């Protein structure tokens, strides 16, 4: 029997996870699932995070060192940043159009709003504390945080990915500016390290179906507990919000992306999507662009035939500052919360939401749940109560899984656009 491809095995793991979660909630296996199933999902995510930092470091260094022409490097870097910001802004505007026209916040009664706020008060308080630290920082704090004081300390946490990227870019530039005969050994070393890391990824991905099964099963149990009816009651209230967000996300995936793919790459859109199926499934399961990076790189280089130096530069950078799904979510959530609290936003405030949504998405770490903290920045920019965050916490995890898909696809899209442009130079 022919061995099933990776994406088929991951899909089977997802389906079995859904089945297990439903059975566990109905037959009282919640504690067993939390104690004996959920840890395997955490182990899988940790394994992926384990290779994320060294993979980002090595791929960027190799990508930059292969671009020996500084003019070419500057051109690619400029194009990458412009595309990141422009497409993210369009995605945020799409989210605004759906939220402002469909008005999901108008369907939430004051009684249910207060009930949800009380239920998630502790969670909101902890996230507000993190957001206050960001708010109190100076105007140049972002740039200051970009430069690590110690690369080894920065490498200890995936939330410091931008610092790792900064070091990798600086290191790669150092190689480009050095005499080739003196740094050839360094390049060979990192090339060997890259090969080893990719073999590690292959080993880890053999465990993917089990990890995905555990992640999905635990998610359903966490949402439903021992009484699925309670979870369904909350989900019905927030279902309209979720549907509006999903509609906006579909507009990006099947409206904006096909136009960009047909216009600026050498692929047909369905062909492009099929090439990224394993990355999309893993992104959905882990809710983490960083954890999905190894597979995204493999799909982009092998299936889309994007050159290694382009993919190695664009994709690691994209997992932290090119989150299209997060930009949509920030915009829809901000308008939903404002509507639920009775705020009528002005055209200026909508513009503020669009730009702050892009900035918040670009500043969010590529880890699960980070976008919900950055949401407080967007709410603060338009004067909406921070407590409104509680209204979206109940459905944040499944929506986080969905918005990670365009985050990953968007990175491959930008890499494909730049690869074609460079071929035409």
N, C-alpha and C positions, 0 to 999 in steps of 0.2 A: 504493500500500500504506500502510495506517495505521501511523503511527509507534508502535513498542512503548513502553509505559509504562516509567518508570524502574525499578520493581522487577523487571520482566521482563528488562530489559537487565542489571541487577545479577545476577540469578539465572543468566543465560546466562554471564556472566563467571565466576561461581563454579564452574559446571560445567566450563567450559573450563580453569579453573585446576586443578581436581582432575585432569582428564585429562592436562594438561601435566605436573603434578607426578609422576604415576605413570609416564608415558613417560620423563621425565627421569631418574628413579631407575633405571629398568630399562635404559635405553640409554646411560647414562653422560654425560648432559647436565647434571650437577650444577654444574660450574664455569660453564658458559654461563648457566645459570639464575641463579646467584648474581651473576654479573657484569653480565648484560644484561637480566634479567627483574625480579629482586627490587628494583632501584632505582626502577622505575616505581611499585611499591607504596609504597615509602617516600616518594616524591614526593607521591603521592595523600594519604597520611596527613598529611604536613607541610602540604599545601594546606588541609586541613580544620582542622588546628590553627592555621594562620595566621589564620583568621577566627574561631576559637573565643573568644579573649579579647575582641576588640572587640565580638563579637556578645553575649557575656554582659554586658559593661559597658553597652552601649546598651539591650538589652532590659530589664534590671533598672531602669535609670534611667527609661525610658519607662513601664514597668509601674508603678513607684511614683509617678511624677509624675502618672499618670492617676488614681490613687487619692487624690484631694484630701482625703478625709475620713480623718483620722488614726485615728479609732476603727475604721473599716473596715480600714485597713492593719494595725493591731494585731491585729484579729480574724483576718484572713487569714494573717498571719505566725504566730500562735499555732496555728491549725488546721493549717497546713503542717508545722510542727515536730512536733506531736503525732502526725500521721499518718505522717510519715517514721519516727519512732522506733517507733511501735506496730507498723506493718506489717513493718518490718525485724526486730523482735523475734520476731514470729510466724514469719517466714521462717527465722530462726535456729533456733527450736524445731523446726520441721518438719525441718530438716537434722539436728538432734540425734536426733530420733525415728527417722529412717531409718538413720543411722550406728550408733546404739546397738542397734537391733533386728537389722540385717543383718550387723553386725560385719565390715566389709571388711578391717580390719587383721589379722584372725586368719588370713587366707589367705596372708600374706606370710611366706616362710621366712626364717630368720636369714641364710642364705647369700646369698639374692637381695637382702635388705635391705642387707647389707654391700657387695655389688657395686654397687648403685645409689648408696649413700653415697660410695663411692670415685669413681664416674664423675662425680658432680656436686659434688665437694668444693670446687673452686675457686669455682663459682657460689654455693654456700651460704656460703662465707667472705665473699664480697663483700656479700651481702645481710645477713649477720649484722652486718657493720660498720655498715651503715646503721641496722639495728634497734637496735644498742647506743647509737647517738646518741639515738634516740628514748627508749630505756629510761633513759638517764642524765639526761634532761631533768627539770626540776622539775615539780611538780604543776600549775602554771599556765602551762607552756610552750605548751600548745595555744592558750590565750587570747592569750598574748604573740605567738605566730606569726600569729594571725589579723589583727593590725593591722600593715599595711605601713609601713615607714619611708619608702618612696618608691614611689609607685604606678607609676612608669615602670619601675623595676627589677622590681617584682612582675609586671608585664605581660609580662616577657621569657620567662617559663616557665609552661607550663600547669599545673605542679605547684603553683603559687601561686594557683590559681583562687579559693580561699576569701578570700585577701587582696583580689583584684579584686572579688569579690562584696561584701565588707565596704565597700570604697570606693564601689561603685555604690549600695549601700543608703544610705550616709551622704550621698552626692551627691543621690540621689533625695529623701531627707528634707529636704535643704536647699532643693530646688526647691519641695516642698510647703509649707514654712514661709515661703517668700518671697512677696511680692506678685506676683500673676499678671501684671500689666502689665510688670513688670521682668524676668521670666524666660521670657516667651513666646518670645523670640528663641532662648534656650537650648534650649527644648523643640523648636522648629522645626528647630534645627541637628541635634539628635540624631535627630529623626524622619527628616531627610534622610540622615544617616549610616546609619541602619538600612535605608533603602531601597537605598542603594548596596551595603551588605554583603550583602543578600539577592540582589541581582543578581550579586554576586561568587560567591555560593553556587551560583546557577543555572549559572554558567559552569563552576565546579569540578565540579559533578555530571554534566556532559556527559562528563567524563573518568572517571566512576565505574566503568563496566564494565571499562576497561583496568586501573585501579588495583586493583579486586577480583580480577581474573584474576591479576595479578602477586603480590598478597598471598597468595592461596590456593595458587598454584603453588609459591611460595618456601617456604611453611609445610610443605608435604608433602616437599619436597626436604630442608629442614632436619631434619625428623624421620627420614627414611629414609636420606639420604645415598646412597652408591653400593651399599649393601647393605640392601634393604628388610627382609630376614629379621631382621637385628639389631634394627631398630626394632620389628618385630612381636613379637619375643620379649619386649622390655621392656613393650610395650603389653599383652600377654597377662597379665603379672604384675599390672599396675596396672588392668587392665580392670574388675575387680570394683569397685574404688574409683570409677572413672569412672562405672560403671553406677549405683552407689548415689547418687552426686551428681546424675546426670541424672534418676534417679527422683524425688529430692527436688525438683529444679528443675521437673519436670513437675507434681508435686503443687502447687507454687506457681502455675504458669502455668494449670493446668486444674482446680485444686481451690480454692485461696484466691482467686485473681483473679476467677473467674466469680461467686463469692459477693459479693465487694465491688462488682463492676460492676453486678450485678443489684440489689443492695440500696441502693447509694448514688449511682449515676449514672443517666442517662436512656437508656443504651444496652443492647442485647443483646450478649453477650460476643463472639460471632463477628463481629458488626458492628464492635465495638470493636477486635478484633485486625486485621481487614481494613484498617481505617483507618490502622493503624500498620505495615503490611507494609514500605514502603520504609525506615522507620527501623529495623525489626528486621533486615532484610537487611544494612543498612550497619553496624549495631552488631555483627553476627556477623562481618562481614568485617574491620572495623578494630579490634575489641576495645576500643573507646574511647567512653565516653559523651560526652565533650567533643567528639570529632570528629563524632559523630552529632547533636549538638545542633541544628544548622541544619535538618536534615531532621525531627527530632523536633518542633521548633517549628512547622514548616510543616504536618506531619500533624495535630498537635494543634489548631492554629488553623483550618485549612481543612477537614480531614476530620471532626474531632470537634466543630468549631464552638465550641471553648473561647475565651472572650473574651481578647483580646490582653493586657490588663493582668494577667489571672490567669496565663496561660501564660508571659508575660514575667517574672513573679516566681517562679513555682513551678519551672519547668523548669531554668533556670540554677542555682538553688539545689540542685535535686535531683541534678544530675550529680556533686556532690561529697559530699552527705550523705544520699542516698537510694538505696542500692545493695542491692536485695533479693537479687539473684543472688550478690553478693559475700558477704552475710551467710550465705546457705546454704553457700557454699563454705568460708568460714572455719570454720563449725561442723562440717561433714562432715570436712574435712581434719584438724582438731584431734583429733577422736575417732579417725579412721583412724590417724594417727601414734601416738597414745597406745596404741591396741590393738597396733600393730606392734611397739612397744617394750615390750609386756608390762605396761602400766599399767592397773589397774582403777579407773576413775573413780568417785568417789562422787557422790551426788545434788547435794551442794554444788558440786563441781567442774563438773558438767554445767550448773548455774545460772551459774557463773562463765564457762563457755564461751559460753553464750547471750548474756550481757550484753557480754562483751569482743568477741564476734564482731560485734555491732551497732556498738560503738564503733569497732572496727577498720575496719568497712565504711564508717562515716561519716567516718573520717579518711583514707581512701585516696584519693589523687589520681585523677582520672578519665582515667587514661592506661593503656595496656596493661601488665600485669604488676605493677601497684602493689599489688594484693591479696596477692601472694605475700610481699612484705616485711612487710605488716601482720600476716601470719599468725604471725610470730615473737612478736608481742605476745600473741596468744592462747595460744600454746604456753608462753610464760614465765609466764602467769597461773596455769597448772595444773601447773607444774613438769615439763613434758615436754621432753626433749632437743631443742635447737634444730637439731641435725644432722638431725633427722627431716624437715626441709624438703626434703632431697634426694629423699625418697621420692615427692614429688608433682611435682617439677620436670619430669619427662619428659612428663607429660600436661597441664602447666599451660596451655600456649598454646591447645590446642583447647578446654579447659574454660573458659579466659578468654573465648574467643569466645562460648561458650554462655551464660555467666553475664552477659554484657553485655546480652543480650536482655531479661531481666526487669529489669535496671537501668534500661533505657530505657522499657520498658512501664510499670514502676512509677511513673516520673515523670509520664507522661501520665495514669495512673490517679488519682494524687493531685490533679493539676490538674483533672481531670474531676469528681472528688468535690467539690472546693472550689467549682468553677464552679456546680454545681447547688445547693449550699448557699447560695451568695451570691444566686442567682436567687430562692431561696425566702424570703430575708430581707425 
